[in-house]
């Protein structure tokens, strides 16, 4: 099981979002903590980041196997997350 670290922008998004959305995102993050590269995750081009979908939202994350850490870099709607 990986330890989860959230960036400040990810924390801000979760703090300001509706409870039902936050609950769905946390379920997906728990899955990622067990197995960081799941069937619907994709690597972003030219970066060491992965993304996974939760409805119309995207979670951008990185995996540090050496330190056993899953870093949640950004969470946002699909149109804004890649900016």
Secondary structure by P-SEA (a helix, b strand, c coil): cbbbbbcaaaaaaaaaccaaaaaaaaaaaaaaaaccccccccccccccbbbbbcccbbbbbccccccbbbbbccccccccccc
